[in-house]
Amino acid sequence: MDKLRPLTSDELDALQRYAAKHGRRWKSVLRDAWMGLPPHDDGGTLRSLRNSHGPTWLATFQLPKPGSC
């Protein structure tokens, strides 16, 4: 499998905003949205990230700790 490219700052920001909006279960909410289930709020940058990195990547991704960026 090819190595995935690093996230852009816009992608990381979008993920951090999504996590803040949806709380500790944000990954499962986003995964469901990526599969076409509600809340259907994964447009733009997050949808592009789904296409480039995918749900398997999301399962292992961890947001950076505050102050580590």
CHARMM internal coordinates of N, CA and C (Angstrom, degrees):
IC EDIT
DIST 1 N 1 CA 1.4557
DIST 1 CA 1 C 1.5234
ANGL 1 N 1 CA 1 C 108.53
DIST 1 C 2 N 1.3195
ANGL 1 CA 1 C 2 N 114.93
DIHE 1 N 1 CA 1 C 2 N 140.22
DIST 2 N 2 CA 1.4590
ANGL 1 C 2 N 2 CA 119.98
DIHE 1 CA 1 C 2 N 2 CA 178.17
DIST 2 CA 2 C 1.5161
ANGL 2 N 2 CA 2 C 110.49
DIHE 1 C 2 N 2 CA 2 C -72.10
DIST 2 C 3 N 1.3127
ANGL 2 CA 2 C 3 N 114.43
DIHE 2 N 2 CA 2 C 3 N 147.21
DIST 3 N 3 CA 1.4635
ANGL 2 C 3 N 3 CA 119.75
DIHE 2 CA 2 C 3 N 3 CA 176.38
DIST 3 CA 3 C 1.5208
ANGL 3 N 3 CA 3 C 109.36
DIHE 2 C 3 N 3 CA 3 C -72.13
DIST 3 C 4 N 1.3169
ANGL 3 CA 3 C 4 N 115.97
DIHE 3 N 3 CA 3 C 4 N 137.25
DIST 4 N 4 CA 1.4569
ANGL 3 C 4 N 4 CA 120.94
DIHE 3 CA 3 C 4 N 4 CA 179.63
DIST 4 CA 4 C 1.5198
ANGL 4 N 4 CA 4 C 110.36
DIHE 3 C 4 N 4 CA 4 C -77.57
DIST 4 C 5 N 1.3178
ANGL 4 CA 4 C 5 N 114.91
DIHE 4 N 4 CA 4 C 5 N 146.90
DIST 5 N 5 CA 1.4546
ANGL 4 C 5 N 5 CA 119.80
DIHE 4 CA 4 C 5 N 5 CA 178.24
DIST 5 CA 5 C 1.5298
ANGL 5 N 5 CA 5 C 109.27
DIHE 4 C 5 N 5 CA 5 C -69.95
DIST 5 C 6 N 1.3162
ANGL 5 CA 5 C 6 N 116.81
DIHE 5 N 5 CA 5 C 6 N 154.65
DIST 6 N 6 CA 1.4705
ANGL 5 C 6 N 6 CA 119.96
DIHE 5 CA 5 C 6 N 6 CA 176.54
DIST 6 CA 6 C 1.5270
ANGL 6 N 6 CA 6 C 110.31
DIHE 5 C 6 N 6 CA 6 C -64.92
DIST 6 C 7 N 1.3131
ANGL 6 CA 6 C 7 N 115.74
DIHE 6 N 6 CA 6 C 7 N 155.64
DIST 7 N 7 CA 1.4565
ANGL 6 C 7 N 7 CA 120.82
DIHE 6 CA 6 C 7 N 7 CA 177.37
DIST 7 CA 7 C 1.5196
ANGL 7 N 7 CA 7 C 110.51
DIHE 6 C 7 N 7 CA 7 C -71.10
DIST 7 C 8 N 1.3082
ANGL 7 CA 7 C 8 N 115.05
DIHE 7 N 7 CA 7 C 8 N 146.35
DIST 8 N 8 CA 1.4633
ANGL 7 C 8 N 8 CA 119.44
DIHE 7 CA 7 C 8 N 8 CA 172.49
DIST 8 CA 8 C 1.5239
ANGL 8 N 8 CA 8 C 108.00
DIHE 7 C 8 N 8 CA 8 C -79.96
DIST 8 C 9 N 1.3162
ANGL 8 CA 8 C 9 N 116.23
DIHE 8 N 8 CA 8 C 9 N 166.37
DIST 9 N 9 CA 1.4675
ANGL 8 C 9 N 9 CA 119.14
DIHE 8 CA 8 C 9 N 9 CA 177.87
DIST 9 CA 9 C 1.5310
ANGL 9 N 9 CA 9 C 110.57
DIHE 8 C 9 N 9 CA 9 C -64.74
DIST 9 C 10 N 1.3347
ANGL 9 CA 9 C 10 N 118.03
DIHE 9 N 9 CA 9 C 10 N -34.68
DIST 10 N 10 CA 1.4693
ANGL 9 C 10 N 10 CA 120.98
DIHE 9 CA 9 C 10 N 10 CA 177.08
DIST 10 CA 10 C 1.5250
ANGL 10 N 10 CA 10 C 111.19
DIHE 9 C 10 N 10 CA 10 C -64.25
DIST 10 C 11 N 1.3179
ANGL 10 CA 10 C 11 N 117.65
DIHE 10 N 10 CA 10 C 11 N -41.05
DIST 11 N 11 CA 1.4619
ANGL 10 C 11 N 11 CA 121.21
DIHE 10 CA 10 C 11 N 11 CA 179.10
DIST 11 CA 11 C 1.5222
ANGL 11 N 11 CA 11 C 110.81
DIHE 10 C 11 N 11 CA 11 C -65.90
DIST 11 C 12 N 1.3140
ANGL 11 CA 11 C 12 N 116.17
DIHE 11 N 11 CA 11 C 12 N -44.54
DIST 12 N 12 CA 1.4556
ANGL 11 C 12 N 12 CA 119.95
DIHE 11 CA 11 C 12 N 12 CA 178.75
DIST 12 CA 12 C 1.5302
ANGL 12 N 12 CA 12 C 110.94
DIHE 11 C 12 N 12 CA 12 C -63.12
DIST 12 C 13 N 1.3193
ANGL 12 CA 12 C 13 N 116.90
DIHE 12 N 12 CA 12 C 13 N -42.07
DIST 13 N 13 CA 1.4663
ANGL 12 C 13 N 13 CA 120.77
DIHE 12 CA 12 C 13 N 13 CA 176.87
DIST 13 CA 13 C 1.5222
ANGL 13 N 13 CA 13 C 111.12
DIHE 12 C 13 N 13 CA 13 C -60.89
DIST 13 C 14 N 1.3315
ANGL 13 CA 13 C 14 N 116.76
DIHE 13 N 13 CA 13 C 14 N -43.12
DIST 14 N 14 CA 1.4664
ANGL 13 C 14 N 14 CA 120.75
DIHE 13 CA 13 C 14 N 14 CA 179.75
DIST 14 CA 14 C 1.5244
ANGL 14 N 14 CA 14 C 110.89
DIHE 13 C 14 N 14 CA 14 C -62.79
DIST 14 C 15 N 1.3132
ANGL 14 CA 14 C 15 N 117.25
DIHE 14 N 14 CA 14 C 15 N -41.34
DIST 15 N 15 CA 1.4677
ANGL 14 C 15 N 15 CA 120.97
DIHE 14 CA 14 C 15 N 15 CA 178.00
DIST 15 CA 15 C 1.5300
ANGL 15 N 15 CA 15 C 110.99
DIHE 14 C 15 N 15 CA 15 C -65.63
DIST 15 C 16 N 1.3189
ANGL 15 CA 15 C 16 N 116.97
DIHE 15 N 15 CA 15 C 16 N -41.55
DIST 16 N 16 CA 1.4690
ANGL 15 C 16 N 16 CA 120.04
DIHE 15 CA 15 C 16 N 16 CA 179.28
DIST 16 CA 16 C 1.5285
ANGL 16 N 16 CA 16 C 111.54
DIHE 15 C 16 N 16 CA 16 C -64.94
DIST 16 C 17 N 1.3256
ANGL 16 CA 16 C 17 N 117.10
DIHE 16 N 16 CA 16 C 17 N -40.48
DIST 17 N 17 CA 1.4699
ANGL 16 C 17 N 17 CA 120.32
DIHE 16 CA 16 C 17 N 17 CA 176.72
DIST 17 CA 17 C 1.5285
ANGL 17 N 17 CA 17 C 110.79
DIHE 16 C 17 N 17 CA 17 C -64.93
DIST 17 C 18 N 1.3217
ANGL 17 CA 17 C 18 N 116.91
DIHE 17 N 17 CA 17 C 18 N -41.08
DIST 18 N 18 CA 1.4636
ANGL 17 C 18 N 18 CA 120.90
DIHE 17 CA 17 C 18 N 18 CA 179.91
DIST 18 CA 18 C 1.5227
ANGL 18 N 18 CA 18 C 109.94
DIHE 17 C 18 N 18 CA 18 C -64.05
DIST 18 C 19 N 1.3207
ANGL 18 CA 18 C 19 N 116.37
DIHE 18 N 18 CA 18 C 19 N -43.68
DIST 19 N 19 CA 1.4666
ANGL 18 C 19 N 19 CA 120.45
DIHE 18 CA 18 C 19 N 19 CA 178.84
DIST 19 CA 19 C 1.5212
ANGL 19 N 19 CA 19 C 110.77
DIHE 18 C 19 N 19 CA 19 C -62.54
DIST 19 C 20 N 1.3231
ANGL 19 CA 19 C 20 N 117.50
DIHE 19 N 19 CA 19 C 20 N -41.22
DIST 20 N 20 CA 1.4679
ANGL 19 C 20 N 20 CA 120.77
DIHE 19 CA 19 C 20 N 20 CA 179.21
DIST 20 CA 20 C 1.5254
ANGL 20 N 20 CA 20 C 110.67
DIHE 19 C 20 N 20 CA 20 C -65.12
DIST 20 C 21 N 1.3102
ANGL 20 CA 20 C 21 N 116.92
DIHE 20 N 20 CA 20 C 21 N -36.63
DIST 21 N 21 CA 1.4626
ANGL 20 C 21 N 21 CA 121.72
DIHE 20 CA 20 C 21 N 21 CA -178.80
DIST 21 CA 21 C 1.5243
ANGL 21 N 21 CA 21 C 112.19
DIHE 20 C 21 N 21 CA 21 C -71.15
DIST 21 C 22 N 1.3413
ANGL 21 CA 21 C 22 N 117.21
DIHE 21 N 21 CA 21 C 22 N -38.47
DIST 22 N 22 CA 1.4644
ANGL 21 C 22 N 22 CA 121.20
DIHE 21 CA 21 C 22 N 22 CA -171.13
DIST 22 CA 22 C 1.5289
ANGL 22 N 22 CA 22 C 114.41
DIHE 21 C 22 N 22 CA 22 C -105.65
DIST 22 C 23 N 1.3144
ANGL 22 CA 22 C 23 N 117.55
DIHE 22 N 22 CA 22 C 23 N -2.65
DIST 23 N 23 CA 1.4607
ANGL 22 C 23 N 23 CA 119.57
DIHE 22 CA 22 C 23 N 23 CA 174.87
DIST 23 CA 23 C 1.5141
ANGL 23 N 23 CA 23 C 114.32
DIHE 22 C 23 N 23 CA 23 C 74.87
DIST 23 C 24 N 1.3275
ANGL 23 CA 23 C 24 N 115.25
DIHE 23 N 23 CA 23 C 24 N -159.94
DIST 24 N 24 CA 1.4655
ANGL 23 C 24 N 24 CA 120.28
DIHE 23 CA 23 C 24 N 24 CA -169.74
DIST 24 CA 24 C 1.5235
ANGL 24 N 24 CA 24 C 114.25
DIHE 23 C 24 N 24 CA 24 C -65.67
DIST 24 C 25 N 1.3183
ANGL 24 CA 24 C 25 N 119.16
DIHE 24 N 24 CA 24 C 25 N -17.56
DIST 25 N 25 CA 1.4702
ANGL 24 C 25 N 25 CA 121.67
DIHE 24 CA 24 C 25 N 25 CA 177.63
DIST 25 CA 25 C 1.5320
ANGL 25 N 25 CA 25 C 112.25
DIHE 24 C 25 N 25 CA 25 C -99.28
DIST 25 C 26 N 1.3298
ANGL 25 CA 25 C 26 N 116.50
DIHE 25 N 25 CA 25 C 26 N 23.47
DIST 26 N 26 CA 1.4521
ANGL 25 C 26 N 26 CA 120.73
DIHE 25 CA 25 C 26 N 26 CA -174.14
DIST 26 CA 26 C 1.5193
ANGL 26 N 26 CA 26 C 113.46
DIHE 25 C 26 N 26 CA 26 C -57.74
DIST 26 C 27 N 1.3180
ANGL 26 CA 26 C 27 N 117.87
DIHE 26 N 26 CA 26 C 27 N -35.93
DIST 27 N 27 CA 1.4647
ANGL 26 C 27 N 27 CA 119.72
DIHE 26 CA 26 C 27 N 27 CA -178.63
DIST 27 CA 27 C 1.5238
ANGL 27 N 27 CA 27 C 111.63
DIHE 26 C 27 N 27 CA 27 C -66.20
DIST 27 C 28 N 1.3121
ANGL 27 CA 27 C 28 N 117.41
DIHE 27 N 27 CA 27 C 28 N -42.77
DIST 28 N 28 CA 1.4674
ANGL 27 C 28 N 28 CA 119.01
DIHE 27 CA 27 C 28 N 28 CA 179.57
DIST 28 CA 28 C 1.5243
ANGL 28 N 28 CA 28 C 110.73
DIHE 27 C 28 N 28 CA 28 C -68.72
DIST 28 C 29 N 1.3298
ANGL 28 CA 28 C 29 N 117.56
DIHE 28 N 28 CA 28 C 29 N -34.92
DIST 29 N 29 CA 1.4688
ANGL 28 C 29 N 29 CA 120.78
DIHE 28 CA 28 C 29 N 29 CA 176.58
DIST 29 CA 29 C 1.5268
ANGL 29 N 29 CA 29 C 109.51
DIHE 28 C 29 N 29 CA 29 C -65.04
DIST 29 C 30 N 1.3277
ANGL 29 CA 29 C 30 N 117.10
DIHE 29 N 29 CA 29 C 30 N -45.07
DIST 30 N 30 CA 1.4615
ANGL 29 C 30 N 30 CA 120.72
DIHE 29 CA 29 C 30 N 30 CA 179.55
DIST 30 CA 30 C 1.5188
ANGL 30 N 30 CA 30 C 110.93
DIHE 29 C 30 N 30 CA 30 C -66.36
DIST 30 C 31 N 1.3047
ANGL 30 CA 30 C 31 N 117.47
DIHE 30 N 30 CA 30 C 31 N -43.03
DIST 31 N 31 CA 1.4740
ANGL 30 C 31 N 31 CA 120.42
DIHE 30 CA 30 C 31 N 31 CA 177.98
DIST 31 CA 31 C 1.5287
ANGL 31 N 31 CA 31 C 110.08
DIHE 30 C 31 N 31 CA 31 C -57.90
DIST 31 C 32 N 1.3233
ANGL 31 CA 31 C 32 N 116.99
DIHE 31 N 31 CA 31 C 32 N -45.08
DIST 32 N 32 CA 1.4620
ANGL 31 C 32 N 32 CA 120.17
DIHE 31 CA 31 C 32 N 32 CA 178.36
DIST 32 CA 32 C 1.5236
ANGL 32 N 32 CA 32 C 111.11
DIHE 31 C 32 N 32 CA 32 C -62.26
DIST 32 C 33 N 1.3339
ANGL 32 CA 32 C 33 N 117.07
DIHE 32 N 32 CA 32 C 33 N -42.47
DIST 33 N 33 CA 1.4644
ANGL 32 C 33 N 33 CA 120.17
DIHE 32 CA 32 C 33 N 33 CA 177.80
DIST 33 CA 33 C 1.5262
ANGL 33 N 33 CA 33 C 110.40
DIHE 32 C 33 N 33 CA 33 C -61.86
DIST 33 C 34 N 1.3263
ANGL 33 CA 33 C 34 N 116.79
DIHE 33 N 33 CA 33 C 34 N -38.81
DIST 34 N 34 CA 1.4530
ANGL 33 C 34 N 34 CA 120.75
DIHE 33 CA 33 C 34 N 34 CA 177.66
DIST 34 CA 34 C 1.5175
ANGL 34 N 34 CA 34 C 111.46
DIHE 33 C 34 N 34 CA 34 C -64.21
DIST 34 C 35 N 1.3215
ANGL 34 CA 34 C 35 N 117.76
DIHE 34 N 34 CA 34 C 35 N -25.26
DIST 35 N 35 CA 1.4585
ANGL 34 C 35 N 35 CA 122.44
DIHE 34 CA 34 C 35 N 35 CA 179.31
DIST 35 CA 35 C 1.5293
ANGL 35 N 35 CA 35 C 112.07
DIHE 34 C 35 N 35 CA 35 C -92.38
DIST 35 C 36 N 1.3433
ANGL 35 CA 35 C 36 N 116.54
DIHE 35 N 35 CA 35 C 36 N 4.65
DIST 36 N 36 CA 1.4495
ANGL 35 C 36 N 36 CA 120.73
DIHE 35 CA 35 C 36 N 36 CA 175.18
DIST 36 CA 36 C 1.5135
ANGL 36 N 36 CA 36 C 116.05
DIHE 35 C 36 N 36 CA 36 C 95.79
DIST 36 C 37 N 1.3215
ANGL 36 CA 36 C 37 N 117.00
DIHE 36 N 36 CA 36 C 37 N 7.26
DIST 37 N 37 CA 1.4602
ANGL 36 C 37 N 37 CA 120.88
DIHE 36 CA 36 C 37 N 37 CA 179.49
DIST 37 CA 37 C 1.5292
ANGL 37 N 37 CA 37 C 110.37
DIHE 36 C 37 N 37 CA 37 C -91.80
DIST 37 C 38 N 1.3400
ANGL 37 CA 37 C 38 N 117.42
DIHE 37 N 37 CA 37 C 38 N 162.71
DIST 38 N 38 CA 1.4639
ANGL 37 C 38 N 38 CA 119.62
DIHE 37 CA 37 C 38 N 38 CA 176.43
DIST 38 CA 38 C 1.5208
ANGL 38 N 38 CA 38 C 110.08
DIHE 37 C 38 N 38 CA 38 C -61.01
DIST 38 C 39 N 1.3008
ANGL 38 CA 38 C 39 N 119.51
DIHE 38 N 38 CA 38 C 39 N 149.96
DIST 39 N 39 CA 1.4539
ANGL 38 C 39 N 39 CA 128.75
DIHE 38 CA 38 C 39 N 39 CA 22.02
DIST 39 CA 39 C 1.5254
ANGL 39 N 39 CA 39 C 115.68
DIHE 38 C 39 N 39 CA 39 C -93.53
DIST 39 C 40 N 1.3098
ANGL 39 CA 39 C 40 N 121.14
DIHE 39 N 39 CA 39 C 40 N 5.94
DIST 40 N 40 CA 1.4699
ANGL 39 C 40 N 40 CA 123.17
DIHE 39 CA 39 C 40 N 40 CA 177.70
DIST 40 CA 40 C 1.5363
ANGL 40 N 40 CA 40 C 112.39
DIHE 39 C 40 N 40 CA 40 C 54.28
DIST 40 C 41 N 1.3142
ANGL 40 CA 40 C 41 N 117.48
DIHE 40 N 40 CA 40 C 41 N 38.79
DIST 41 N 41 CA 1.4716
ANGL 40 C 41 N 41 CA 120.92
DIHE 40 CA 40 C 41 N 41 CA -179.21
DIST 41 CA 41 C 1.5254
ANGL 41 N 41 CA 41 C 111.21
DIHE 40 C 41 N 41 CA 41 C -116.13
DIST 41 C 42 N 1.3288
ANGL 41 CA 41 C 42 N 115.34
DIHE 41 N 41 CA 41 C 42 N 36.65
DIST 42 N 42 CA 1.4663
ANGL 41 C 42 N 42 CA 120.49
DIHE 41 CA 41 C 42 N 42 CA -175.50
DIST 42 CA 42 C 1.5232
ANGL 42 N 42 CA 42 C 112.07
DIHE 41 C 42 N 42 CA 42 C -112.32
DIST 42 C 43 N 1.3095
ANGL 42 CA 42 C 43 N 117.91
DIHE 42 N 42 CA 42 C 43 N 26.28
DIST 43 N 43 CA 1.4567
ANGL 42 C 43 N 43 CA 121.00
DIHE 42 CA 42 C 43 N 43 CA -176.04
DIST 43 CA 43 C 1.5157
ANGL 43 N 43 CA 43 C 113.78
DIHE 42 C 43 N 43 CA 43 C -69.44
DIST 43 C 44 N 1.3067
ANGL 43 CA 43 C 44 N 115.15
DIHE 43 N 43 CA 43 C 44 N 174.34
DIST 44 N 44 CA 1.4596
ANGL 43 C 44 N 44 CA 122.48
DIHE 43 CA 43 C 44 N 44 CA 174.09
DIST 44 CA 44 C 1.5145
ANGL 44 N 44 CA 44 C 114.42
DIHE 43 C 44 N 44 CA 44 C 62.03
DIST 44 C 45 N 1.3128
ANGL 44 CA 44 C 45 N 115.43
DIHE 44 N 44 CA 44 C 45 N -120.68
DIST 45 N 45 CA 1.4619
ANGL 44 C 45 N 45 CA 122.30
DIHE 44 CA 44 C 45 N 45 CA -175.13
DIST 45 CA 45 C 1.5276
ANGL 45 N 45 CA 45 C 111.83
DIHE 44 C 45 N 45 CA 45 C -59.14
DIST 45 C 46 N 1.3190
ANGL 45 CA 45 C 46 N 117.71
DIHE 45 N 45 CA 45 C 46 N -42.07
DIST 46 N 46 CA 1.4677
ANGL 45 C 46 N 46 CA 119.73
DIHE 45 CA 45 C 46 N 46 CA -178.51
DIST 46 CA 46 C 1.5266
ANGL 46 N 46 CA 46 C 111.74
DIHE 45 C 46 N 46 CA 46 C -67.71
DIST 46 C 47 N 1.3093
ANGL 46 CA 46 C 47 N 117.24
DIHE 46 N 46 CA 46 C 47 N -37.25
DIST 47 N 47 CA 1.4678
ANGL 46 C 47 N 47 CA 120.38
DIHE 46 CA 46 C 47 N 47 CA 177.71
DIST 47 CA 47 C 1.5211
ANGL 47 N 47 CA 47 C 110.23
DIHE 46 C 47 N 47 CA 47 C -66.73
DIST 47 C 48 N 1.3049
ANGL 47 CA 47 C 48 N 116.67
DIHE 47 N 47 CA 47 C 48 N -40.17
DIST 48 N 48 CA 1.4544
ANGL 47 C 48 N 48 CA 121.15
DIHE 47 CA 47 C 48 N 48 CA 176.24
DIST 48 CA 48 C 1.5273
ANGL 48 N 48 CA 48 C 110.72
DIHE 47 C 48 N 48 CA 48 C -62.21
DIST 48 C 49 N 1.3176
ANGL 48 CA 48 C 49 N 116.15
DIHE 48 N 48 CA 48 C 49 N -39.71
DIST 49 N 49 CA 1.4617
ANGL 48 C 49 N 49 CA 121.10
DIHE 48 CA 48 C 49 N 49 CA 178.02
DIST 49 CA 49 C 1.5257
ANGL 49 N 49 CA 49 C 110.77
DIHE 48 C 49 N 49 CA 49 C -64.89
DIST 49 C 50 N 1.3182
ANGL 49 CA 49 C 50 N 117.07
DIHE 49 N 49 CA 49 C 50 N -37.96
DIST 50 N 50 CA 1.4639
ANGL 49 C 50 N 50 CA 120.00
DIHE 49 CA 49 C 50 N 50 CA 175.05
DIST 50 CA 50 C 1.5200
ANGL 50 N 50 CA 50 C 110.03
DIHE 49 C 50 N 50 CA 50 C -58.92
DIST 50 C 51 N 1.3267
ANGL 50 CA 50 C 51 N 116.19
DIHE 50 N 50 CA 50 C 51 N -43.52
DIST 51 N 51 CA 1.4547
ANGL 50 C 51 N 51 CA 120.05
DIHE 50 CA 50 C 51 N 51 CA -177.72
DIST 51 CA 51 C 1.5255
ANGL 51 N 51 CA 51 C 112.73
DIHE 50 C 51 N 51 CA 51 C -68.92
DIST 51 C 52 N 1.3183
ANGL 51 CA 51 C 52 N 117.55
DIHE 51 N 51 CA 51 C 52 N -32.73
DIST 52 N 52 CA 1.4692
ANGL 51 C 52 N 52 CA 120.14
DIHE 51 CA 51 C 52 N 52 CA -177.27
DIST 52 CA 52 C 1.5230
ANGL 52 N 52 CA 52 C 113.28
DIHE 51 C 52 N 52 CA 52 C -89.54
DIST 52 C 53 N 1.3363
ANGL 52 CA 52 C 53 N 118.01
DIHE 52 N 52 CA 52 C 53 N -33.17
DIST 53 N 53 CA 1.4637
ANGL 52 C 53 N 53 CA 120.64
DIHE 52 CA 52 C 53 N 53 CA -173.23
DIST 53 CA 53 C 1.5336
ANGL 53 N 53 CA 53 C 113.54
DIHE 52 C 53 N 53 CA 53 C -115.52
DIST 53 C 54 N 1.3121
ANGL 53 CA 53 C 54 N 117.67
DIHE 53 N 53 CA 53 C 54 N -38.90
DIST 54 N 54 CA 1.4561
ANGL 53 C 54 N 54 CA 122.14
DIHE 53 CA 53 C 54 N 54 CA 173.02
DIST 54 CA 54 C 1.5198
ANGL 54 N 54 CA 54 C 116.50
DIHE 53 C 54 N 54 CA 54 C 85.41
DIST 54 C 55 N 1.3388
ANGL 54 CA 54 C 55 N 115.02
DIHE 54 N 54 CA 54 C 55 N 167.26
DIST 55 N 55 CA 1.4610
ANGL 54 C 55 N 55 CA 121.84
DIHE 54 CA 54 C 55 N 55 CA -177.02
DIST 55 CA 55 C 1.5302
ANGL 55 N 55 CA 55 C 114.25
DIHE 54 C 55 N 55 CA 55 C -64.24
DIST 55 C 56 N 1.3192
ANGL 55 CA 55 C 56 N 117.96
DIHE 55 N 55 CA 55 C 56 N -32.71
DIST 56 N 56 CA 1.4653
ANGL 55 C 56 N 56 CA 119.77
DIHE 55 CA 55 C 56 N 56 CA 179.17
DIST 56 CA 56 C 1.5204
ANGL 56 N 56 CA 56 C 110.52
DIHE 55 C 56 N 56 CA 56 C -64.04
DIST 56 C 57 N 1.3230
ANGL 56 CA 56 C 57 N 116.03
DIHE 56 N 56 CA 56 C 57 N -41.37
DIST 57 N 57 CA 1.4629
ANGL 56 C 57 N 57 CA 120.48
DIHE 56 CA 56 C 57 N 57 CA 176.33
DIST 57 CA 57 C 1.5216
ANGL 57 N 57 CA 57 C 110.44
DIHE 56 C 57 N 57 CA 57 C -61.84
DIST 57 C 58 N 1.3400
ANGL 57 CA 57 C 58 N 117.34
DIHE 57 N 57 CA 57 C 58 N -43.14
DIST 58 N 58 CA 1.4620
ANGL 57 C 58 N 58 CA 121.57
DIHE 57 CA 57 C 58 N 58 CA -177.96
DIST 58 CA 58 C 1.5251
ANGL 58 N 58 CA 58 C 111.26
DIHE 57 C 58 N 58 CA 58 C -57.74
DIST 58 C 59 N 1.3200
ANGL 58 CA 58 C 59 N 116.90
DIHE 58 N 58 CA 58 C 59 N -38.28
DIST 59 N 59 CA 1.4680
ANGL 58 C 59 N 59 CA 120.84
DIHE 58 CA 58 C 59 N 59 CA -178.01
DIST 59 CA 59 C 1.5284
ANGL 59 N 59 CA 59 C 112.02
DIHE 58 C 59 N 59 CA 59 C -60.67
DIST 59 C 60 N 1.3142
ANGL 59 CA 59 C 60 N 117.29
DIHE 59 N 59 CA 59 C 60 N -31.03
DIST 60 N 60 CA 1.4686
ANGL 59 C 60 N 60 CA 120.27
DIHE 59 CA 59 C 60 N 60 CA -177.36
DIST 60 CA 60 C 1.5297
ANGL 60 N 60 CA 60 C 113.24
DIHE 59 C 60 N 60 CA 60 C -101.15
DIST 60 C 61 N 1.3186
ANGL 60 CA 60 C 61 N 116.74
DIHE 60 N 60 CA 60 C 61 N -10.49
DIST 61 N 61 CA 1.4689
ANGL 60 C 61 N 61 CA 120.89
DIHE 60 CA 60 C 61 N 61 CA -178.02
DIST 61 CA 61 C 1.5211
ANGL 61 N 61 CA 61 C 110.78
DIHE 60 C 61 N 61 CA 61 C -69.11
DIST 61 C 62 N 1.3186
ANGL 61 CA 61 C 62 N 115.69
DIHE 61 N 61 CA 61 C 62 N 141.97
DIST 62 N 62 CA 1.4659
ANGL 61 C 62 N 62 CA 121.09
DIHE 61 CA 61 C 62 N 62 CA 173.11
DIST 62 CA 62 C 1.5216
ANGL 62 N 62 CA 62 C 108.50
DIHE 61 C 62 N 62 CA 62 C -128.88
DIST 62 C 63 N 1.3245
ANGL 62 CA 62 C 63 N 114.77
DIHE 62 N 62 CA 62 C 63 N 132.81
DIST 63 N 63 CA 1.4590
ANGL 62 C 63 N 63 CA 118.88
DIHE 62 CA 62 C 63 N 63 CA 175.46
DIST 63 CA 63 C 1.5127
ANGL 63 N 63 CA 63 C 109.21
DIHE 62 C 63 N 63 CA 63 C -64.15
DIST 63 C 64 N 1.3313
ANGL 63 CA 63 C 64 N 117.29
DIHE 63 N 63 CA 63 C 64 N 143.77
DIST 64 N 64 CA 1.4635
ANGL 63 C 64 N 64 CA 118.95
DIHE 63 CA 63 C 64 N 64 CA 175.84
DIST 64 CA 64 C 1.5192
ANGL 64 N 64 CA 64 C 110.52
DIHE 63 C 64 N 64 CA 64 C -65.12
DIST 64 C 65 N 1.3068
ANGL 64 CA 64 C 65 N 115.58
DIHE 64 N 64 CA 64 C 65 N 148.96
DIST 65 N 65 CA 1.4637
ANGL 64 C 65 N 65 CA 120.80
DIHE 64 CA 64 C 65 N 65 CA 176.08
DIST 65 CA 65 C 1.5273
ANGL 65 N 65 CA 65 C 108.53
DIHE 64 C 65 N 65 CA 65 C -66.00
DIST 65 C 66 N 1.3273
ANGL 65 CA 65 C 66 N 117.89
DIHE 65 N 65 CA 65 C 66 N 146.51
DIST 66 N 66 CA 1.4637
ANGL 65 C 66 N 66 CA 120.00
DIHE 65 CA 65 C 66 N 66 CA 177.91
DIST 66 CA 66 C 1.5324
ANGL 66 N 66 CA 66 C 110.85
DIHE 65 C 66 N 66 CA 66 C -54.45
DIST 66 C 67 N 1.3083
ANGL 66 CA 66 C 67 N 114.76
DIHE 66 N 66 CA 66 C 67 N 134.91
DIST 67 N 67 CA 1.4567
ANGL 66 C 67 N 67 CA 120.42
DIHE 66 CA 66 C 67 N 67 CA 178.91
DIST 67 CA 67 C 1.5084
ANGL 67 N 67 CA 67 C 114.55
DIHE 66 C 67 N 67 CA 67 C 86.17
DIST 67 C 68 N 1.3479
ANGL 67 CA 67 C 68 N 118.32
DIHE 67 N 67 CA 67 C 68 N -1.86
DIST 68 N 68 CA 1.4594
ANGL 67 C 68 N 68 CA 119.47
DIHE 67 CA 67 C 68 N 68 CA -178.76
DIST 68 CA 68 C 1.5042
ANGL 68 N 68 CA 68 C 112.85
DIHE 67 C 68 N 68 CA 68 C -98.46
DIST 68 C 69 N 1.3237
ANGL 68 CA 68 C 69 N 118.45
DIHE 68 N 68 CA 68 C 69 N -0.45
DIST 69 N 69 CA 1.4632
ANGL 68 C 69 N 69 CA 121.51
DIHE 68 CA 68 C 69 N 69 CA 179.74
DIST 69 CA 69 C 1.5034
ANGL 69 N 69 CA 69 C 110.93
DIHE 68 C 69 N 69 CA 69 C -86.17
END
COOR INIT
IC SEED 1 N 1 CA 1 C
IC BUILD
